[in-house]
């Protein structure tokens, strides 16, 4: 089996990676802070982690993934206070929305989605251990802080210059910049607004709530043990969040917290990082309203390596939409009753596809290279079918190839409601070929009944126009046929004439 290589943020090099026990990868991935719907910038990270998970499984390993849900922090408390409600009332619908969006994007389920508020006891225990070891102290504001000056390894993940550390100076907020490398809050003394929104708990040193950094350490240690195989997140979590996780976790256990660290780069819009505070966010709901499929979103994300910034544009989304439609068109050809078979070369092409995709993903998740292998396969498979061979095994082999692509990358448009609806109507003779054919249509539908109804109306109109086009071609009125094609394509429909008939697609 090929060696699995992955960039390690700690060493700044691509290194061989394998789980410590040789079987199960214990992976912690920082999840959303659930005060607002996650945006596409967040989901770029979650999609990179989903690709990593799939690649690890392709390598033959089991994955035990934990993705936390931060349901208590400064932003959540501020929002609950502004609305005059509780933190639970703020976070519950956002968590539901997160899972809906995640499933729409075909992100595999993690093994656990712990909520911070369910692990308060573990957090209190962790703070107590750090106090006992002399790595934490209670300040005059009654909050408990981690003393970074007493932890010699502080700053090694982010390569922080030790001269920038301000030992003894304290920072209470959850987010702070590299210029503020100060003692950070493990436990924040309760304020009246914390009490009002249900964000305060009893602890031996006084009522309060956990700091953001403490939460992930407690959940990771509780669910995955003292040493993780792999810890992932976006690059903006390297400092301070992951640096602080290392300090408090290793300070409490005396063991290496994570054997390997992996971080994904930002998603940009017009050259600027997508962020709520900037006001340039785009959500999964926006994409669904624009009839952009999960397959197209995944394709556009994987067209750029996870360690490079990705500038999202309408042109890139459109190119990805058209790209994944080629996969759907191939699937339709393989399903068409008029497709007799292919050639014996197809099995070898599938073997080559799998080998190239595995090789790319096992080499630091080189998704662009994997996509190149996918579309080389699609081109070759269509050419093989055009030869109109008689080998039925070739059809089964090509289907296995598509299934492998979906397993590895999740970029084959979904044939169910919410993805692609397929329909067939009796075909007229094709005027130029003189053979009986079939029209296969695919329509991207919304997630509800109204979307399916709209799709049915559009489907009926397209099929009526294509029948008129076929009749025009049959009487060799190619000017009329071309005019009908232009009319149909103006509605966003892509038409493809094949030896087996005509296919059309919309919003793949």
C-alpha positions in Angstrom: 0.0 0.0 0.0 1.3 3.5 -0.9 2.7 5.7 1.8 0.4 8.4 3.1 2.1 11.8 3.2 0.6 14.9 4.8 1.9 18.4 5.6 2.6 18.9 9.3 2.1 22.5 10.5 4.3 21.8 13.5 7.4 20.9 11.4 6.4 22.9 8.3 7.2 19.9 6.1 5.3 17.1 4.3 5.8 14.0 6.4 4.7 10.3 6.3 1.5 9.9 8.3 -0.1 6.8 9.9 -2.2 6.2 13.0 -0.3 5.3 16.1 -2.0 1.9 16.4 -1.8 1.2 12.6 -5.6 1.0 12.3 -7.7 3.9 13.5 -7.0 7.6 13.0 -8.1 9.6 16.0 -8.8 13.0 14.5 -10.1 16.2 16.1 -11.5 18.8 13.8 -12.5 22.2 15.1 -16.1 22.8 14.3 -18.3 25.9 14.1 -19.1 28.5 16.8 -22.9 28.2 16.6 -24.1 31.8 17.0 -24.8 32.2 13.3 -25.0 30.0 10.2 -21.6 28.8 9.0 -20.6 30.4 5.7 -18.7 29.1 2.7 -15.4 30.2 4.3 -16.1 27.9 7.2 -17.2 25.1 4.9 -14.0 25.3 2.9 -12.3 24.0 6.0 -15.0 21.4 6.7 -14.8 20.2 3.1 -11.0 19.9 3.2 -11.4 17.9 6.4 -14.0 15.7 4.7 -11.6 15.1 1.8 -8.9 14.1 4.3 -11.3 11.8 6.1 -12.2 10.1 2.7 -8.5 9.8 1.8 -7.7 8.2 5.1 -10.5 5.7 4.6 -9.2 5.0 1.0 -5.9 4.2 2.6 -7.6 1.4 4.5 -7.7 3.0 8.0 -10.7 3.5 10.2 -11.4 7.1 11.3 -12.6 8.3 14.7 -13.4 11.9 14.1 -14.6 14.4 16.7 -15.9 17.8 15.6 -16.9 20.1 18.4 -19.7 22.5 18.4 -18.8 25.6 20.4 -22.1 26.6 22.1 -20.7 29.0 24.7 -18.3 31.8 24.0 -18.2 35.6 23.9 -20.1 36.0 20.6 -22.9 33.6 21.7 -23.3 35.3 25.1 -23.4 38.8 23.4 -26.1 37.7 21.0 -28.2 36.0 23.6 -28.0 39.1 25.8 -29.0 41.4 22.9 -32.0 39.2 22.1 -32.9 38.8 25.8 -32.8 35.0 25.6 -30.5 32.1 26.6 -27.5 30.7 24.9 -29.4 27.4 24.2 -32.1 29.3 22.4 -29.4 31.0 20.2 -27.4 27.8 19.4 -30.1 25.1 19.0 -31.4 26.3 15.6 -27.9 27.1 14.4 -26.8 23.6 15.1 -29.7 22.2 13.2 -28.9 24.4 10.3 -25.2 23.4 10.4 -26.1 19.7 10.0 -28.6 20.4 7.2 -25.9 22.4 5.3 -23.3 19.8 6.0 -25.4 17.0 4.7 -26.4 19.0 1.6 -22.6 19.3 0.8 -22.2 15.6 1.3 -19.8 15.9 4.2 -19.6 12.6 5.9 -20.8 12.3 9.5 -18.1 12.5 12.2 -18.3 9.9 14.9 -19.0 12.6 17.5 -20.3 16.2 17.6 -19.8 17.2 21.3 -21.3 20.4 22.5 -19.1 22.4 24.9 -21.8 22.8 27.5 -22.0 19.0 27.9 -18.3 18.9 29.0 -18.2 21.5 31.7 -17.2 18.9 34.3 -14.3 17.8 32.2 -13.2 21.4 31.8 -13.3 22.1 35.5 -11.2 19.0 36.1 -8.6 20.2 33.5 -8.4 23.6 35.1 -7.9 21.9 38.5 -5.0 19.8 37.2 -3.3 22.9 35.8 -3.7 24.8 39.1 -2.2 21.8 40.9 0.8 21.8 38.5 1.4 25.5 39.0 0.7 26.3 35.4 -2.5 28.3 36.1 -3.4 30.9 38.7 -6.5 32.8 39.9 -6.2 36.5 39.3 -7.7 39.5 41.1 -10.6 39.5 38.7 -11.5 36.0 40.1 -10.8 34.4 36.6 -8.3 31.6 36.2 -5.5 32.1 33.7 -2.8 29.9 32.1 0.7 31.1 32.8 2.4 30.9 29.4 5.7 31.9 30.8 5.7 28.6 32.9 5.2 26.4 29.8 8.6 26.3 27.9 7.1 24.9 24.7 4.6 27.8 24.2 4.7 29.1 20.6 6.3 26.2 18.8 3.2 25.4 16.6 2.9 29.0 15.4 6.7 29.6 15.5 6.1 32.5 17.8 9.2 34.4 18.8 9.6 33.9 22.5 10.5 37.6 22.8 6.9 38.5 21.8 5.5 36.6 24.9 4.3 39.0 27.6 4.5 36.7 30.6 2.2 38.0 33.4 0.1 40.2 31.2 -3.4 38.8 30.7 -6.0 38.7 28.0 -9.6 37.7 28.7 -11.2 37.7 25.3 -11.4 34.5 23.3 -9.8 36.0 20.1 -6.5 37.9 20.2 -3.7 38.7 17.9 -0.1 37.5 17.7 1.0 40.8 19.2 -1.1 39.9 22.3 0.7 36.6 23.4 -0.4 36.9 27.0 -1.7 34.6 29.7 -5.1 33.5 28.5 -8.3 32.8 30.4 -9.1 29.2 31.2 -12.1 30.0 33.4 -13.9 33.4 33.3 -15.5 34.7 36.5 -19.3 35.0 36.0 -20.7 38.4 35.0 -24.4 39.4 35.4 -25.0 38.9 31.7 -23.5 35.4 31.8 -26.0 34.5 34.6 -28.9 36.0 32.7 -28.3 34.0 29.5 -27.5 30.7 31.3 -23.7 30.7 30.7 -22.4 30.3 34.3 -21.5 27.1 36.2 -20.2 26.4 39.7 -16.5 25.6 40.1 -14.2 25.1 43.2 -12.7 28.6 42.5 -16.0 30.3 41.9 -18.9 30.5 39.4 -18.0 31.2 35.9 -17.6 29.7 32.4 -14.9 28.2 30.3 -12.6 30.0 28.0 -12.9 29.0 24.3 -9.5 27.4 24.1 -10.2 25.2 27.2 -13.3 23.7 25.6 -11.6 21.9 22.7 -8.9 20.5 24.9 -11.4 19.0 27.4 -13.5 17.5 24.6 -10.6 16.1 22.7 -9.0 14.5 25.7 -12.3 13.1 26.9 -13.2 11.5 23.5 -9.9 10.7 21.9 -7.4 10.2 24.7 -4.3 12.1 25.8 -2.5 12.0 22.4 -4.4 12.5 19.1 -3.2 11.2 15.8 -4.3 14.3 13.9 -5.7 17.7 14.7 -7.1 19.9 12.0 -8.6 23.3 11.4 -8.3 26.6 9.4 -5.0 28.5 9.4 -6.4 31.2 11.6 -6.7 28.7 14.4 -3.0 28.1 14.6 -2.6 31.0 16.9 -3.9 31.5 19.5 -6.4 28.7 19.6 -4.3 25.6 18.8 -1.2 27.0 20.5 -3.3 27.4 23.7 -4.8 23.9 23.3 -1.3 22.5 23.2 -0.2 24.4 26.3 -3.2 23.5 28.5 -3.4 19.9 27.3 0.2 19.0 27.5 0.5 21.1 30.7 -2.1 18.9 32.3 -1.1 15.4 30.9 2.6 15.7 30.4 2.1 14.0 27.0 2.2 15.2 23.4 -1.3 16.5 22.6 -1.3 15.8 18.8 1.2 13.8 16.7 0.3 15.7 13.5 -1.3 19.1 12.8 -3.0 20.0 9.5 -4.5 23.4 8.5 -6.4 24.6 5.5 -6.1 28.1 3.9 -8.8 30.8 3.6 -11.6 31.2 1.1 -11.5 34.7 -0.4 -14.1 36.8 -2.1 -12.7 39.5 -4.4 -9.3 38.9 -2.8 -10.6 39.4 0.8 -11.1 36.6 3.4 -14.7 35.6 3.8 -15.8 36.6 7.2 -19.0 37.8 9.0 -17.3 40.9 10.3 -16.3 41.9 6.8 -19.8 41.4 5.5 -18.9 39.4 2.4 -20.3 36.0 3.6 -22.1 33.6 1.4 -24.0 30.6 2.8 -25.0 27.2 1.7 -28.6 28.5 1.6 -27.5 31.1 -0.9 -26.1 28.4 -3.1 -29.2 26.3 -2.9 -31.3 29.3 -3.9 -29.0 29.7 -6.9 -29.5 26.0 -7.8 -25.8 25.3 -7.3 -25.3 21.6 -6.4 -23.2 20.1 -3.7 -21.1 18.4 -6.4 -20.3 21.8 -8.0 -19.4 23.3 -4.7 -17.1 20.4 -3.8 -15.5 20.6 -7.3 -14.7 24.3 -7.0 -13.2 23.8 -3.6 -11.1 20.9 -4.6 -9.8 22.6 -7.8 -7.4 24.5 -5.5 -5.0 22.7 -3.1 -6.1 23.0 0.5 -3.0 24.8 1.5 -3.5 27.6 -1.1 -6.0 30.5 -0.8 -9.0 30.1 -3.0 -10.7 33.1 -4.5 -14.3 32.2 -5.1 -15.9 33.7 -8.3 -19.0 33.2 -10.3 -16.9 32.1 -13.3 -15.2 29.4 -11.1 -18.6 28.2 -9.9 -20.0 28.0 -13.4 -17.0 26.1 -14.6 -17.4 23.6 -11.8 -21.1 23.3 -12.5 -20.4 22.4 -16.1 -17.6 20.1 -15.0 -19.7 17.9 -12.8 -22.4 17.8 -15.4 -20.0 15.7 -17.5 -20.0 13.1 -14.8 -23.8 13.1 -14.7 -23.9 12.9 -18.5 -21.6 9.8 -18.4 -23.9 8.2 -15.8 -26.9 8.8 -18.0 -25.1 7.2 -21.0 -24.3 4.2 -18.9 -27.9 3.9 -17.8 -29.4 4.4 -21.2 -31.0 1.2 -22.7 -29.6 2.0 -26.1 -26.0 1.8 -24.7 -25.0 -1.8 -25.7 -21.5 -1.9 -24.3 -18.0 -0.7 -24.5 -14.6 -2.3 -25.0 -12.3 -4.4 -22.8 -10.1 -1.3 -22.3 -12.6 0.1 -19.8 -11.5 -2.1 -16.9 -7.9 -1.0 -17.4 -9.0 2.7 -17.5 -10.8 2.2 -14.1 -7.7 0.7 -12.6 -5.7 3.6 -13.8 -8.2 6.1 -12.4 -8.1 4.5 -9.0 -4.3 4.4 -9.0 -4.0 8.0 -10.0 -6.6 9.4 -7.6 -5.1 7.4 -4.7 -1.6 8.5 -5.6 -2.7 12.2 -5.7 -4.8 12.1 -2.4 -2.1 10.2 -0.5 0.4 12.9 -1.5 -0.7 15.7 0.8 -4.3 15.7 -0.5 -3.5 16.8 -4.0 -7.1 17.2 -5.1 -6.4 19.2 -8.3 -4.3 16.3 -9.5 -7.0 13.8 -8.5 -9.6 15.9 -10.5 -7.4 15.8 -13.6 -7.4 12.0 -13.3 -11.2 12.0 -13.0 -11.8 14.0 -16.1 -9.2 12.1 -18.1 -11.3 9.0 -17.2 -14.6 10.7 -18.2 -13.1 11.7 -21.6 -11.8 8.2 -22.2 -15.0 6.5 -21.0 -17.1 8.6 -23.4 -14.8 7.8 -26.3 -15.0 4.1 -25.4 -18.8 4.3 -25.5 -18.7 6.1 -28.8 -17.0 3.1 -30.3 -20.3 1.2 -29.6 -18.6 -2.0 -28.5 -20.4 -5.0 -27.3 -18.7 -5.7 -24.0 -21.3 -5.3 -21.3 -18.6 -5.7 -18.6 -17.3 -2.4 -19.7 -20.5 -0.7 -18.6 -20.2 -2.3 -15.1 -16.5 -1.2 -15.0 -17.4 2.4 -15.9 -20.1 2.4 -13.2 -17.5 1.2 -10.7 -15.3 4.1 -11.8 -18.1 6.6 -11.1 -18.8 5.0 -7.7 -15.1 5.3 -6.8 -15.1 9.0 -7.8 -18.1 9.6 -5.6 -16.5 7.7 -2.7 -13.2 9.6 -3.0 -14.3 13.1 -3.9 -18.1 13.3 -3.6 -18.4 15.2 -6.9 -21.0 13.1 -8.9 -24.3 15.0 -9.0 -26.9 13.4 -6.8 -29.8 11.8 -8.8 -32.3 12.4 -6.0 -34.6 15.3 -5.3 -32.4 18.2 -4.3 -29.8 17.1 -6.9 -30.6 15.8 -10.3 -34.0 14.5 -11.5 -33.7 12.2 -14.5 -36.5 11.5 -17.0 -36.9 9.7 -20.3 -39.3 10.3 -23.2 -39.7 8.3 -26.4 -37.2 9.6 -29.0 -37.8 10.5 -32.6 -35.3 9.4 -35.2 -32.2 11.5 -35.3 -32.3 13.3 -38.6 -28.6 13.1 -39.3 -27.7 9.7 -38.0 -31.0 8.0 -39.0 -31.0 5.8 -35.8 -33.6 5.6 -33.2 -32.5 7.4 -30.1 -33.6 8.6 -26.7 -33.7 11.9 -24.9 -32.3 11.8 -21.4 -33.0 14.9 -19.4 -31.6 16.0 -16.0 -33.0 19.0 -14.0 -31.5 20.4 -10.8 -34.4 20.6 -8.3 -34.9 22.5 -5.1 -35.0 20.7 -1.8 -38.8 21.0 -1.5 -41.9 20.1 -3.5 -42.1 23.5 -5.2 -38.7 22.9 -6.6 -39.7 19.5 -8.0 -42.8 21.0 -9.5 -40.8 23.8 -11.2 -38.4 21.2 -12.5 -41.3 19.1 -14.0 -42.6 22.2 -15.8 -39.2 23.0 -17.2 -38.6 19.4 -18.1 -41.8 19.3 -20.1 -41.0 22.5 -22.0 -37.4 21.3 -22.8 -38.6 18.0 -24.1 -41.3 19.6 -26.3 -38.7 21.9 -27.8 -36.2 19.1 -28.4 -38.9 17.0 -30.1 -39.5 20.0 -32.4 -35.8 20.3 -33.0 -35.6 16.6 -33.9 -38.4 17.0 -36.3 -36.6 20.0 -37.9 -33.4 18.0 -38.3 -35.4 15.1 -39.7 -36.7 17.3 -42.5 -33.1 18.7 -42.8 -34.2 22.2 -41.7 -31.0 22.8 -39.8 -31.6 26.6 -39.5 -34.8 25.9 -37.5 -33.0 23.2 -35.5 -30.2 25.6 -34.6 -32.7 28.3 -33.6 -34.5 25.9 -31.2 -31.2 24.8 -29.7 -30.3 28.5 -29.1 -33.8 29.0 -27.5 -33.3 26.1 -25.2 -29.7 26.9 -24.2 -30.8 30.5 -23.4 -32.7 28.9 -20.5 -29.5 27.5 -19.1 -29.9 24.0 -20.6 -26.9 22.2 -22.0 -27.6 19.9 -25.0 -25.3 17.0 -26.0 -26.0 14.9 -29.1 -24.5 11.4 -28.9 -24.8 8.2 -30.9 -27.3 7.0 -28.4 -29.6 10.1 -28.7 -29.7 13.5 -27.2 -29.0 14.4 -23.5 -29.8 17.7 -21.8 -28.9 18.9 -18.4 -29.5 21.9 -16.1 -28.0 22.9 -12.8 -25.8 19.9 -12.1 
